[in-house]
Amino acid sequence: MFLIINIIKNKKLKYHNLLLILICILLPIAMNSISLLNQNGFNHVLINSANAFNYVLLILLLESFVNKKYINRVCVFFIILQIYIYIIVANQSYLKMNIAYENAYSVYQDVVTRIKNMEEFNADSKIVIVGEYDYEKLCDFYNFDKIGYFFGVNSNVELVNVYSKYNFIEFYLGFNANFIEENEVKSKLEDNQIYKNMPTYPYYGSIQKIDDLIVVKFSD
């Protein structure tokens, strides 16, 4: 709307109008240019902060047409609408992240409690978590489908299976133990009959000591 009004207002300035159109085309590309460098096609929400300029841009355009009352009203409406949408999306995002955190905290609090209650557990115990937790064993996030495209607003199972899960256990649960990476012992466990017969977490027997390892089996 602003572009059309400006072109009509300055229809004799052809190069000016062409430059204006070019800038309007390049603006969203410039604000999302990080996507061109990202191979997997997903950006964390914090990286998309350049899109906050949309709010500033609308206010700047409003000031440039300050004498046009009908344009002012339209702009104010869109600013209010943007703020309202942001409030809804932001609240949904933070609620989803909080639920994901609570889910992960609950899972690992139970895992740590079970490990501590094992007679075989001592200060020298080595602990390994094998596999990934099944998303069907956690709550369904169907209420948050509309914000599913925001990378960084993790699902509950993603936070449970995150690569830094040992840090999560140490920092959030205060359990600093001798954790072993799965790839260091995977070949050894695959040939172990006790491991093969173990059920997956959270079922009884999913946490056992095998040789010098306490194994938490999330999946086969």
C-alpha positions as CSV (number, residue, x, y, z in Angstrom):
1,M,0.0,0.0,0.0
2,F,2.8,2.4,0.9
3,L,4.7,1.4,-2.2
4,I,1.7,2.1,-4.5
5,I,1.0,5.5,-2.9
6,N,4.6,6.5,-3.1
7,I,4.8,5.5,-6.8
8,I,1.7,7.4,-7.6
9,K,2.9,10.4,-5.7
10,N,6.3,10.4,-7.5
11,K,5.3,8.9,-10.9
12,K,7.7,11.1,-12.7
13,L,10.7,9.8,-10.8
14,K,11.1,6.5,-12.7
15,Y,14.5,5.5,-11.3
16,H,13.4,6.5,-7.8
17,N,10.3,4.2,-8.1
18,L,12.4,1.3,-9.6
19,L,14.9,1.6,-6.7
20,L,12.0,1.7,-4.2
21,I,10.5,-1.5,-5.7
22,L,13.9,-3.2,-5.7
23,I,14.4,-2.3,-2.0
24,C,11.0,-3.7,-1.1
25,I,11.8,-6.9,-2.8
26,L,15.2,-7.2,-1.2
27,L,14.0,-6.3,2.3
28,P,12.6,-9.7,3.3
29,I,15.6,-11.5,1.7
30,A,18.0,-9.3,3.7
31,M,16.1,-9.9,7.0
32,N,16.2,-13.7,6.4
33,S,19.6,-13.9,4.7
34,I,20.8,-16.3,7.4
35,S,18.5,-18.9,5.8
36,L,20.7,-18.9,2.7
37,L,23.7,-20.0,4.8
38,N,21.8,-22.7,6.7
39,Q,22.0,-26.1,5.1
40,N,19.3,-27.9,7.1
41,G,16.6,-25.2,6.4
42,F,15.8,-24.5,10.1
43,N,16.8,-21.4,12.1
44,H,16.6,-20.9,15.8
45,V,14.0,-18.3,16.7
46,L,16.7,-16.0,18.2
47,I,18.5,-15.9,14.8
48,N,15.3,-14.6,13.2
49,S,15.4,-11.4,15.3
50,A,15.9,-9.3,12.2
51,N,12.2,-9.8,11.5
52,A,11.5,-7.5,14.5
53,F,12.3,-4.7,12.0
54,N,8.8,-5.3,10.6
55,Y,7.4,-3.5,13.6
56,V,9.8,-0.6,13.4
57,L,9.3,-0.3,9.6
58,L,5.6,0.1,10.0
59,I,6.0,2.9,12.5
60,L,8.6,4.6,10.3
61,L,6.2,4.4,7.3
62,L,3.4,5.7,9.5
63,E,5.5,8.8,10.4
64,S,6.3,9.5,6.7
65,F,2.5,9.7,6.0
66,V,1.6,11.5,9.1
67,N,-0.7,13.9,7.3
68,K,-2.9,11.1,5.8
69,K,-5.5,10.3,8.5
70,Y,-6.9,7.3,6.8
71,I,-3.4,5.8,6.3
72,N,-2.6,6.5,9.9
73,R,-5.7,4.6,11.0
74,V,-4.8,1.6,8.8
75,C,-1.3,1.6,10.1
76,V,-2.3,1.8,13.7
77,F,-4.7,-1.2,13.1
78,F,-1.9,-3.3,11.6
79,I,0.5,-2.3,14.4
80,I,-2.1,-3.4,17.0
81,L,-2.7,-6.6,15.0
82,Q,1.0,-7.4,14.8
83,I,1.4,-6.9,18.6
84,Y,-1.6,-9.1,19.2
85,I,-0.3,-11.9,17.0
86,Y,3.1,-11.6,18.7
87,I,1.6,-11.9,22.1
88,I,-0.3,-15.1,21.1
89,V,2.7,-16.7,19.4
90,A,5.2,-15.7,22.1
91,N,2.9,-17.1,24.9
92,Q,2.3,-20.3,23.0
93,S,6.1,-20.7,22.3
94,Y,7.1,-20.1,25.9
95,L,4.4,-22.4,27.2
96,K,5.4,-25.1,24.8
97,M,9.1,-24.7,25.9
98,N,8.1,-24.8,29.5
99,I,6.1,-28.0,29.1
100,A,9.0,-29.6,27.1
101,Y,11.4,-28.7,30.0
102,E,9.0,-30.1,32.6
103,N,8.7,-33.3,30.6
104,A,12.5,-33.7,30.3
105,Y,13.0,-32.8,33.9
106,S,10.4,-35.4,35.0
107,V,12.0,-38.2,32.8
108,Y,15.6,-37.6,34.0
109,Q,14.6,-37.0,37.6
110,D,13.0,-40.5,37.6
111,V,16.1,-41.9,35.8
112,V,18.5,-40.4,38.4
113,T,16.3,-41.6,41.3
114,R,16.3,-45.2,40.0
115,I,20.1,-45.1,39.5
116,K,20.6,-43.8,43.0
117,N,18.4,-46.6,44.4
118,M,20.5,-49.3,42.8
119,E,22.7,-51.3,45.2
120,E,25.4,-51.5,42.5
121,F,25.6,-47.6,42.3
122,N,28.7,-46.0,43.8
123,A,31.0,-43.1,43.2
124,D,33.0,-45.0,40.5
125,S,29.9,-46.1,38.5
126,K,29.9,-45.4,34.8
127,I,26.5,-44.5,33.3
128,V,25.4,-44.6,29.7
129,I,22.0,-43.7,28.2
130,V,21.4,-45.8,25.1
131,G,18.9,-44.9,22.3
132,E,16.3,-42.2,22.1
133,Y,13.1,-41.9,24.2
134,D,9.9,-42.7,22.4
135,Y,7.8,-39.6,21.8
136,E,4.6,-41.6,22.3
137,K,5.4,-42.0,26.0
138,L,5.2,-38.3,26.5
139,C,2.4,-35.8,26.2
140,D,1.0,-35.0,22.8
141,F,1.7,-31.4,21.6
142,Y,-1.2,-31.3,19.2
143,N,-2.3,-27.9,20.7
144,F,0.9,-26.3,19.4
145,D,0.8,-27.3,15.8
146,K,0.6,-23.7,14.6
147,I,4.0,-22.9,16.0
148,G,5.6,-26.1,15.0
149,Y,7.7,-24.4,12.3
150,F,9.7,-22.4,14.9
151,F,13.0,-24.2,15.3
152,G,14.2,-23.6,18.8
153,V,10.7,-24.1,20.3
154,N,11.5,-27.7,21.0
155,S,9.1,-30.5,21.3
156,N,9.1,-32.4,24.6
157,V,10.9,-35.5,23.2
158,E,13.6,-33.4,21.5
159,L,14.6,-32.0,24.8
160,V,14.7,-35.5,26.3
161,N,16.9,-36.8,23.5
162,V,19.0,-33.6,23.0
163,Y,22.7,-34.2,22.5
164,S,23.5,-32.3,25.7
165,K,21.3,-34.4,27.9
166,Y,24.2,-35.2,30.3
167,N,24.6,-31.5,30.9
168,F,20.9,-31.2,31.5
169,I,21.1,-33.9,34.2
170,E,24.2,-32.3,35.8
171,F,23.0,-28.7,35.8
172,Y,19.3,-29.0,36.3
173,L,19.2,-32.1,38.6
174,G,22.5,-31.6,40.3
175,F,23.6,-35.1,39.5
176,N,27.3,-35.1,38.5
177,A,28.2,-38.6,37.6
178,N,30.6,-40.4,35.3
179,F,28.6,-40.4,32.1
180,I,29.8,-42.3,29.0
181,E,28.8,-41.5,25.4
182,E,26.7,-44.1,23.7
183,N,29.0,-44.6,20.7
184,E,31.9,-45.6,23.1
185,V,30.1,-48.7,24.3
186,K,27.5,-49.4,21.6
187,S,29.4,-52.3,19.9
188,K,30.0,-53.9,23.3
189,L,26.4,-53.8,24.3
190,E,25.0,-55.0,21.0
191,D,26.6,-58.4,21.7
192,N,25.5,-58.6,25.3
193,Q,22.6,-60.9,26.0
194,I,21.5,-59.1,29.2
195,Y,21.2,-55.8,27.2
196,K,19.3,-57.5,24.4
197,N,16.7,-58.8,26.9
198,M,16.3,-55.5,28.7
199,P,12.9,-53.7,28.2
200,T,13.0,-50.0,27.2
201,Y,12.5,-47.2,29.7
202,P,10.3,-46.5,31.7
203,Y,9.5,-50.2,32.3
204,Y,11.0,-52.3,35.1
205,G,14.4,-53.6,34.2
206,S,15.2,-50.9,31.7
207,I,18.0,-49.7,34.0
208,Q,20.6,-52.4,34.9
209,K,24.3,-52.8,35.6
210,I,26.1,-54.7,32.9
211,D,29.7,-55.4,33.8
212,D,31.1,-52.1,34.9
213,L,28.3,-50.0,33.3
214,I,24.9,-48.8,34.5
215,V,22.8,-48.9,31.3
216,V,19.7,-46.8,30.8
217,K,17.9,-48.3,27.8
218,F,15.7,-45.8,26.0
219,S,15.4,-47.7,22.8
220,D,16.9,-50.7,21.0
